[in-house]
Amino acid sequence: IRSKTSVEVSITSKLTEEKRKKLCGLLGNVELSLLYKASVHGYQAPAFHQRCDRQGPTLLVAYNRSGYIFGGYTSVDYSQSGQYITDKEAFLFSVHGKIPICIKVNSGCNARYDDAKGPNFGQQLYFCYNNQPAVYSQERNEYYDGDCSNKAFSFKSATLYGNDTQLTECEVYKVEESQVIAEEKPWRNVLWTAEDELMEMIRNHKPLMTSVSRVRILMIGPVGAGKSSFFNSINSIFTGHVTSKAMSGSAGTSLTVQFRTYPVNDGREGKPLPFVLCDTMGLEEQSGAGLDIEDISSILQGHVPDRYKFNPMAPFQPDEQKASRPASLQEKIHCVVYVIDATKISLMSDKLEEKLASIRRKLNSLGIAQIVLMTKVDEACPLVEENLQSLYVSSYIKSKVQEVSSRLGVPVSCVLPVKNYSQELELELNCDVLLLTALQQMLRFADDYFDDIRPVEGNTK
């Protein structure tokens, strides 16, 4: 991500590359250009407006003596109009900790008041207050609509900026969508017309081990990444229309609270297809929340029954009779899929990365095949949003595939970008091809796992 300066060459951004990446992770594929730096241009409102008015979307970044870096984003021009601004895209942020805090404007509220003074957000948080290197927070709005519960932004000063109102710097950046370069040659080949062939190959797939009738594929990933949506999408393709059998959404906590095994039929009345998708509770970074790593171990070994309700405070305990006998190969997991949101790769916390690394170590020790499903590619890249067939010529998606590969420690060839069905009412060919290609790879990877264990399991055939 490049930083341009549209003012004097000598003016440099105070943002470190690490913090810049985190902020761009909140904004998507953007470039930041420094417009205004209070220590150089002055903390006075006229200096701010002279450089920041009519510049389009802007990001204000403030620094205080306690080391907090915080501020706000607005997609609407500053123009001293004297109007209340509605801006659904507006948010406040703090990048003091490992994971950025992002506070969206409350629905129905005005994001700011566009006057000739220094910048404010929701008439709650004022920057360069009274033309001084200070921030001022007002607990209640002076102006609000009935829906707002008196606040446009729900935040605590202690969390956002450590209650330290003295600023050491205030910068404003112009936010521009980064030009996504379309590469001359696709960096991965896909046959966009091959839907029927892919469906036929999946229908006719026979696991390499004759003792296994259906490949069991375990989906693991953070809350809201799209595990349940992937099952719904695959089910939709073989049903012939968009379905939503598994609960999915974008809630802050996992909607999946049970271990679910989802077989898929070839059409509503058709025979079962040769795979089962296993859905788990979302991974969360803090301990005592989300899926427990010990639970994953029990799932891999085939001990956890369908509809078992997860308890983050206590891992699954198989009964003594079951624990004493190993599960059959048919009951075990044959391929694990990490589901990662393409728009949130840069925001992945160290704790979540550590959790995923410990899961990977366990899987490696068992020799279980692993794939990364990178979802929401259309939200991550405007080129892809416009045309899904641009996926493998998008330089930005290529960089995200490389980033997730290095962060999770999996080969680039094992990272498969897809778009799940979420808001669509009708099936779409390009979407189907990506999803079916990913599923085909999962079945192939499971066969690699079977191939490795055949000398051991061969006598059971």
C-alpha positions as CSV (number, residue, x, y, z in Angstrom):
1,I,0.0,0.0,0.0
2,R,1.6,3.2,-1.1
3,S,1.4,6.5,0.7
4,K,1.2,9.6,-1.5
5,T,1.4,13.1,-0.3
6,S,-0.4,15.8,-2.2
7,V,1.2,18.5,-0.1
8,E,4.8,19.5,0.4
9,V,7.3,16.7,-0.2
10,S,8.9,17.2,3.2
11,I,5.6,16.3,5.0
12,T,5.7,12.7,5.9
13,S,3.0,10.4,7.4
14,K,3.4,9.4,11.1
15,L,1.7,6.1,10.4
16,T,3.9,3.0,10.6
17,E,3.5,0.5,7.8
18,E,2.0,-2.0,10.3
19,K,-0.7,0.5,11.5
20,R,-1.3,1.6,7.9
21,K,-2.1,-2.0,6.9
22,K,-4.5,-2.4,9.8
23,L,-6.4,0.8,8.8
24,C,-6.5,-0.3,5.2
25,G,-7.8,-3.6,6.4
26,L,-10.9,-1.7,7.8
27,L,-11.3,0.2,4.5
28,G,-10.5,-2.5,1.9
29,N,-8.3,-2.1,-1.2
30,V,-7.5,1.6,-0.8
31,E,-4.6,4.1,-0.9
32,L,-4.1,6.8,1.7
33,S,-2.8,10.3,0.6
34,L,-1.8,12.7,3.4
35,L,-3.7,15.9,3.1
36,Y,-3.3,17.6,6.4
37,K,-0.8,17.4,9.3
38,A,-1.7,19.6,12.3
39,S,1.9,19.9,13.6
40,V,2.9,21.4,10.2
41,H,-0.3,23.3,9.1
42,G,-1.7,24.2,12.5
43,Y,-4.5,22.9,14.7
44,Q,-6.8,25.7,13.6
45,A,-10.1,24.9,11.8
46,P,-9.3,27.1,8.8
47,A,-6.1,25.2,8.2
48,F,-7.9,21.9,8.3
49,H,-10.7,23.1,6.0
50,Q,-8.2,24.7,3.5
51,R,-6.6,21.3,2.9
52,C,-9.4,18.8,3.5
53,D,-12.6,20.3,2.1
54,R,-14.1,18.8,-1.0
55,Q,-11.6,15.9,-1.1
56,G,-14.1,13.0,-1.0
57,P,-13.7,10.2,1.5
58,T,-11.2,11.0,4.3
59,L,-9.6,9.2,7.3
60,L,-8.7,11.3,10.3
61,V,-5.9,9.8,12.4
62,A,-5.1,11.3,15.8
63,Y,-2.2,10.5,18.1
64,N,-2.1,11.2,21.9
65,R,0.6,11.3,24.6
66,S,-0.4,7.8,25.8
67,G,0.4,6.2,22.5
68,Y,-3.2,5.7,21.3
69,I,-3.8,6.0,17.5
70,F,-7.5,6.7,16.9
71,G,-9.9,8.7,14.7
72,G,-12.7,8.4,12.3
73,Y,-13.7,7.8,8.6
74,T,-16.3,9.6,6.6
75,S,-17.2,8.9,3.0
76,V,-18.9,12.4,2.6
77,D,-16.9,15.6,1.7
78,Y,-16.2,18.2,4.3
79,S,-17.6,21.5,2.9
80,Q,-18.6,23.8,5.8
81,S,-22.2,23.4,4.6
82,G,-23.8,23.8,8.1
83,Q,-25.7,20.6,7.5
84,Y,-26.1,17.4,9.5
85,I,-24.4,14.6,7.5
86,T,-25.9,11.1,7.2
87,D,-23.1,8.7,6.2
88,K,-23.8,4.9,6.7
89,E,-20.1,4.2,5.9
90,A,-18.8,6.4,8.8
91,F,-16.9,4.8,11.7
92,L,-14.6,5.5,14.6
93,F,-11.5,3.4,15.2
94,S,-8.6,2.8,17.5
95,V,-5.5,0.8,16.6
96,H,-4.0,0.8,20.1
97,G,-4.3,-3.0,20.6
98,K,-3.5,-6.0,18.4
99,I,-6.9,-5.8,16.7
100,P,-8.3,-2.5,15.5
101,I,-11.6,-1.4,17.2
102,C,-14.1,-0.3,14.6
103,I,-17.3,1.5,15.7
104,K,-19.9,2.0,13.0
105,V,-22.4,4.9,13.1
106,N,-25.7,3.8,14.7
107,S,-28.5,3.3,12.3
108,G,-30.6,6.4,11.6
109,C,-28.1,8.7,13.2
110,N,-26.2,11.7,11.7
111,A,-22.5,10.8,11.4
112,R,-21.3,14.4,11.9
113,Y,-22.2,18.1,11.7
114,D,-20.5,19.8,8.7
115,D,-19.6,23.3,10.0
116,A,-16.6,25.6,9.8
117,K,-15.1,24.3,13.0
118,G,-12.7,21.4,13.5
119,P,-13.9,17.9,12.5
120,N,-16.4,16.1,14.7
121,F,-18.1,12.7,14.6
122,G,-21.7,12.4,15.8
123,Q,-21.2,15.7,17.7
124,Q,-19.7,13.5,20.3
125,L,-16.1,13.4,19.4
126,Y,-14.4,16.7,18.5
127,F,-10.8,16.8,17.1
128,C,-8.5,19.9,17.3
129,Y,-11.1,21.2,19.8
130,N,-11.1,25.0,20.2
131,N,-8.2,25.2,17.7
132,Q,-6.0,23.3,20.2
133,P,-4.1,20.0,20.1
134,A,-6.9,18.3,22.0
135,V,-9.8,16.0,21.6
136,Y,-13.1,16.5,23.3
137,S,-15.7,13.8,24.0
138,Q,-19.3,14.6,24.8
139,E,-21.2,11.8,26.4
140,R,-24.5,12.8,24.8
141,N,-25.2,14.2,21.4
142,E,-26.4,17.8,21.0
143,Y,-28.4,16.6,18.0
144,Y,-29.9,13.2,17.4
145,D,-32.8,11.4,15.9
146,G,-35.3,9.4,18.0
147,D,-33.7,6.1,17.0
148,C,-30.3,6.9,18.2
149,S,-30.6,6.4,22.0
150,N,-28.8,9.8,22.3
151,K,-25.6,8.5,20.6
152,A,-24.5,8.3,17.0
153,F,-21.5,6.3,18.0
154,S,-21.4,3.8,21.0
155,F,-18.0,4.0,22.5
156,K,-16.1,4.5,25.7
157,S,-13.4,7.2,25.8
158,A,-11.2,4.9,27.9
159,T,-11.2,2.2,25.2
160,L,-11.0,4.5,22.2
161,Y,-8.1,6.8,23.4
162,G,-7.3,6.0,27.0
163,N,-9.1,9.1,28.3
164,D,-6.0,11.1,27.3
165,T,-7.4,14.3,25.6
166,Q,-4.0,15.8,24.7
167,L,-3.0,15.2,21.1
168,T,0.6,15.0,19.8
169,E,-0.5,14.9,16.2
170,C,-3.6,14.9,14.0
171,E,-3.5,13.8,10.3
172,V,-6.1,13.6,7.6
173,Y,-5.8,11.3,4.7
174,K,-7.7,11.2,1.4
175,V,-9.0,7.7,0.8
176,E,-9.0,6.5,-2.8
177,E,-9.9,3.0,-4.1
178,S,-6.6,1.5,-5.2
179,Q,-6.4,0.6,-8.9
180,V,-6.5,-3.1,-9.1
181,I,-4.2,-4.3,-11.8
182,A,-5.6,-6.9,-14.1
183,E,-2.7,-9.2,-15.0
184,E,-2.2,-10.1,-18.7
185,K,-2.4,-13.8,-18.0
186,P,-4.5,-15.6,-15.4
187,W,-2.4,-16.7,-12.5
188,R,-4.5,-19.8,-12.1
189,N,-6.5,-21.5,-14.9
190,V,-10.2,-22.3,-14.5
191,L,-12.6,-23.4,-17.2
192,W,-15.6,-21.2,-16.6
193,T,-17.9,-23.4,-18.7
194,A,-17.2,-26.6,-16.9
195,E,-20.1,-26.7,-14.4
196,D,-21.8,-29.8,-15.8
197,E,-18.5,-31.7,-16.0
198,L,-17.6,-30.7,-12.4
199,M,-21.0,-31.8,-11.1
200,E,-20.7,-35.1,-12.9
201,M,-17.2,-35.8,-11.5
202,I,-18.4,-35.0,-8.0
203,R,-21.5,-37.3,-8.4
204,N,-19.3,-40.1,-9.6
205,H,-16.5,-39.7,-7.1
206,K,-15.6,-42.9,-5.2
207,P,-13.3,-42.5,-2.2
208,L,-10.0,-44.3,-2.6
209,M,-10.8,-46.5,0.5
210,T,-13.6,-48.9,-0.2
211,S,-14.4,-48.9,3.6
212,V,-15.5,-45.2,3.2
213,S,-18.7,-44.4,1.3
214,R,-18.6,-40.6,1.9
215,V,-15.7,-38.2,2.4
216,R,-16.1,-36.2,5.6
217,I,-14.9,-32.6,5.3
218,L,-14.6,-30.5,8.4
219,M,-15.1,-26.7,8.1
220,I,-13.1,-24.6,10.6
221,G,-12.8,-20.8,10.7
222,P,-13.5,-17.5,12.6
223,V,-17.1,-16.4,13.3
224,G,-18.8,-15.0,10.2
225,A,-16.2,-16.3,7.7
226,G,-18.8,-18.3,5.8
227,K,-18.6,-22.0,6.9
228,S,-22.4,-22.5,7.0
229,S,-22.8,-20.4,3.9
230,F,-20.5,-22.7,2.0
231,F,-22.7,-25.7,2.8
232,N,-25.8,-23.7,1.8
233,S,-24.1,-22.8,-1.5
234,I,-23.1,-26.4,-2.4
235,N,-26.5,-27.6,-1.4
236,S,-28.1,-24.9,-3.6
237,I,-26.1,-26.0,-6.7
238,F,-27.2,-29.6,-6.4
239,T,-30.8,-28.7,-5.5
240,G,-31.0,-26.3,-8.5
241,H,-32.0,-23.2,-6.6
242,V,-30.7,-21.1,-3.7
243,T,-31.3,-22.8,-0.3
244,S,-30.5,-21.9,3.3
245,K,-30.7,-25.1,5.2
246,A,-27.9,-24.2,7.7
247,M,-28.2,-21.0,9.8
248,S,-25.8,-18.4,8.5
249,G,-25.3,-14.7,9.0
250,S,-22.8,-12.1,10.1
251,A,-23.4,-12.0,13.9
252,G,-20.5,-11.1,16.2
253,T,-20.8,-14.5,17.9
254,S,-21.1,-17.9,16.2
255,L,-24.6,-18.8,15.0
256,T,-23.5,-22.5,14.8
257,V,-23.5,-23.8,18.4
258,Q,-23.8,-27.5,17.5
259,F,-21.6,-29.9,15.6
260,R,-23.6,-30.5,12.4
261,T,-23.0,-33.1,9.7
262,Y,-24.6,-32.1,6.4
263,P,-25.0,-34.7,3.7
264,V,-26.0,-33.3,0.3
265,N,-28.4,-35.0,-2.1
266,D,-28.2,-34.9,-5.8
267,G,-31.5,-33.0,-6.2
268,R,-34.2,-32.8,-3.6
269,E,-35.2,-36.5,-4.1
270,G,-31.8,-37.7,-5.4
271,K,-29.3,-40.1,-3.9
272,P,-26.8,-38.9,-1.4
273,L,-23.6,-37.4,-2.9
274,P,-20.2,-38.9,-1.9
275,F,-19.3,-36.3,0.8
276,V,-20.5,-34.9,4.1
277,L,-19.8,-31.3,5.1
278,C,-19.2,-30.9,8.9
279,D,-19.9,-27.5,10.4
280,T,-18.4,-26.3,13.7
281,M,-18.8,-23.4,16.0
282,G,-16.7,-20.4,14.9
283,L,-13.2,-19.9,16.2
284,E,-12.8,-17.0,18.5
285,E,-9.5,-15.5,19.8
286,Q,-10.2,-15.4,23.5
287,S,-10.1,-18.5,25.6
288,G,-13.4,-19.8,26.9
289,A,-15.2,-18.6,23.7
290,G,-15.8,-20.3,20.4
291,L,-14.6,-23.7,19.4
292,D,-12.2,-25.5,21.8
293,I,-9.1,-27.0,20.2
294,E,-9.7,-30.2,22.2
295,D,-13.2,-30.4,20.6
296,I,-11.5,-30.4,17.2
297,S,-9.4,-33.3,18.2
298,S,-12.5,-35.3,19.2
299,I,-14.2,-34.4,15.9
300,L,-11.2,-35.5,13.9
301,Q,-11.2,-38.9,15.6
302,G,-14.9,-39.4,14.8
303,H,-16.1,-39.3,18.4
304,V,-18.5,-36.3,18.3
305,P,-22.1,-37.1,17.3
306,D,-24.2,-34.9,15.0
307,R,-26.0,-32.1,16.9
308,Y,-23.6,-32.3,19.8
309,K,-23.9,-28.8,21.5
310,F,-20.6,-27.2,22.1
311,N,-19.6,-25.9,25.5
312,P,-16.7,-23.4,25.3
313,M,-16.1,-23.9,29.0
314,A,-15.7,-27.7,28.9
315,P,-14.5,-29.8,25.9
316,F,-16.3,-32.8,24.6
317,Q,-15.9,-36.0,26.7
318,P,-16.7,-39.2,24.9
319,D,-18.4,-41.9,27.0
320,E,-16.1,-44.6,28.2
321,Q,-17.4,-47.3,25.9
322,K,-16.8,-45.1,22.8
323,A,-13.5,-43.8,24.0
324,S,-12.2,-47.3,24.5
325,R,-12.7,-48.3,20.8
326,P,-11.3,-46.3,17.9
327,A,-13.8,-44.9,15.5
328,S,-13.9,-46.4,12.1
329,L,-12.3,-44.6,9.2
330,Q,-15.8,-43.9,7.8
331,E,-16.5,-41.8,11.0
332,K,-13.3,-39.8,11.0
333,I,-12.5,-36.5,9.3
334,H,-10.7,-36.9,5.9
335,C,-10.1,-33.3,4.9
336,V,-10.1,-30.0,6.9
337,V,-11.0,-26.7,5.3
338,Y,-10.1,-23.4,6.9
339,V,-12.6,-20.8,5.9
340,I,-11.1,-17.3,5.9
341,D,-12.8,-14.0,5.0
342,A,-10.7,-12.3,2.2
343,T,-11.7,-8.8,3.6
344,K,-10.3,-9.7,7.1
345,I,-7.0,-11.4,6.4
346,S,-5.0,-8.3,7.4
347,L,-7.0,-8.0,10.6
348,M,-6.4,-11.5,11.9
349,S,-5.1,-11.3,15.4
350,D,-2.0,-13.0,16.7
351,K,-4.2,-15.1,19.1
352,L,-6.3,-16.4,16.2
353,E,-3.2,-17.1,14.2
354,E,-1.8,-19.1,17.1
355,K,-5.0,-21.1,17.4
356,L,-4.9,-21.9,13.8
357,A,-1.2,-22.8,14.0
358,S,-1.9,-25.3,16.9
359,I,-4.8,-26.8,14.9
360,R,-2.4,-27.2,11.9
361,R,0.2,-28.9,14.0
362,K,-2.4,-31.4,15.2
363,L,-3.6,-32.1,11.7
364,N,-0.1,-32.5,10.3
365,S,0.7,-35.1,13.0
366,L,-2.4,-37.0,11.8
367,G,-1.6,-36.5,8.2
368,I,-5.0,-35.0,7.4
369,A,-5.3,-33.0,4.2
370,Q,-5.9,-29.3,4.6
371,I,-7.3,-26.6,2.3
372,V,-8.0,-22.8,2.8
373,L,-11.3,-21.5,1.4
374,M,-11.0,-17.8,0.9
375,T,-14.5,-16.3,0.9
376,K,-16.1,-12.9,0.1
377,V,-13.7,-12.3,-2.8
378,D,-16.2,-10.0,-4.5
379,E,-16.3,-7.8,-1.4
380,A,-12.5,-7.6,-1.3
381,C,-11.9,-6.5,-4.9
382,P,-14.0,-4.2,-7.1
383,L,-12.7,-5.9,-10.2
384,V,-14.1,-9.2,-9.0
385,E,-17.4,-7.6,-7.8
386,E,-17.9,-6.4,-11.3
387,N,-17.1,-9.7,-13.0
388,L,-16.3,-12.9,-11.1
389,Q,-14.3,-14.2,-14.0
390,S,-11.7,-11.5,-13.2
391,L,-10.8,-13.4,-10.1
392,Y,-7.6,-15.0,-11.5
393,V,-6.4,-11.8,-13.2
394,S,-6.8,-9.7,-10.1
395,S,-3.4,-8.7,-8.7
396,Y,-5.1,-7.8,-5.4
397,I,-6.8,-11.3,-4.9
398,K,-3.4,-12.8,-5.8
399,S,-1.7,-10.8,-3.0
400,K,-4.5,-11.9,-0.6
401,V,-4.0,-15.6,-1.5
402,Q,-0.2,-15.1,-0.9
403,E,-0.9,-13.4,2.4
404,V,-3.2,-16.1,3.7
405,S,-0.8,-18.7,2.5
406,S,2.1,-17.2,4.6
407,R,0.0,-16.5,7.7
408,L,-1.5,-20.0,7.9
409,G,1.6,-21.8,6.6
410,V,-0.2,-23.6,3.7
411,P,1.0,-23.7,0.1
412,V,-0.5,-21.1,-2.3
413,S,-1.9,-24.0,-4.4
414,C,-4.1,-25.0,-1.3
415,V,-5.8,-21.5,-1.1
416,L,-9.1,-21.5,-3.1
417,P,-10.9,-18.2,-3.5
418,V,-14.7,-18.5,-3.7
419,K,-17.9,-16.5,-3.5
420,N,-20.7,-18.1,-1.4
421,Y,-24.3,-17.4,-2.1
422,S,-25.6,-14.8,0.4
423,Q,-28.0,-12.3,-1.0
424,E,-28.7,-13.9,-4.4
425,L,-32.1,-15.3,-5.3
426,E,-30.8,-17.2,-8.4
427,L,-27.9,-19.4,-9.1
428,E,-25.0,-18.0,-11.1
429,L,-22.7,-20.0,-13.3
430,N,-19.4,-18.4,-12.4
431,C,-20.1,-18.7,-8.7
432,D,-21.0,-22.4,-9.1
433,V,-17.8,-23.1,-11.0
434,L,-15.6,-21.7,-8.2
435,L,-17.5,-23.5,-5.5
436,L,-17.5,-26.8,-7.4
437,T,-13.8,-26.5,-8.2
438,A,-13.1,-26.0,-4.5
439,L,-15.2,-29.1,-3.6
440,Q,-13.5,-31.2,-6.2
441,Q,-10.1,-30.2,-4.7
442,M,-11.4,-31.2,-1.2
443,L,-12.3,-34.7,-2.6
444,R,-8.9,-35.0,-4.3
445,F,-7.1,-34.0,-1.1
446,A,-9.1,-36.6,0.9
447,D,-7.9,-39.2,-1.6
448,D,-4.3,-38.1,-0.9
449,Y,-4.9,-38.7,2.8
450,F,-6.4,-42.2,2.0
451,D,-3.4,-42.9,-0.2
452,D,-1.1,-42.2,2.7
453,I,-2.9,-44.4,5.2
454,R,-3.6,-47.3,2.8
455,P,-0.7,-49.5,3.9
456,V,-2.1,-49.2,7.5
457,E,-5.8,-49.6,6.7
458,G,-5.3,-51.9,3.7
459,N,-6.2,-55.0,5.7
460,T,-9.7,-53.7,6.4
461,K,-10.7,-53.4,2.8
